[in-house]
Amino acid sequence: MVVIRLSRAGAKKSPFYHMVVTDSRQRRDSNYVEELGYFNPVARGKEPKLHLNLEKITYWQSVGAKLSDRAKALVKEFQKNSVAVAADIK
């Protein structure tokens, strides 16, 4: 099964995650099919905490990829924030 999940990167005690499409049987940080964005939980100042490519995510979901629980929560958060930013621009 193809899943969309987080892959950990970054240094010790300084996590950084890539949202990737991968086979569910692969290890967490091993080979992946495509990178869809990133999540930086320790972002400071004006650094973006979350950046996702929603078009690619919807494409992969349309061909059968499942979101992990954390990935699903991050996509929901990103959609909520992008709607709020779009409302501020208008």
Secondary structure, DSSP 8 states (H G I E B T S, - for coil): -EEEEEEEEEETTEEEEEEEEEETTS-TTS--SEEEEEE-TT--TTS-SEEE-HHHHHHHHHTT-EE-HHHHHHHHHHHHHHHHHHHHH-
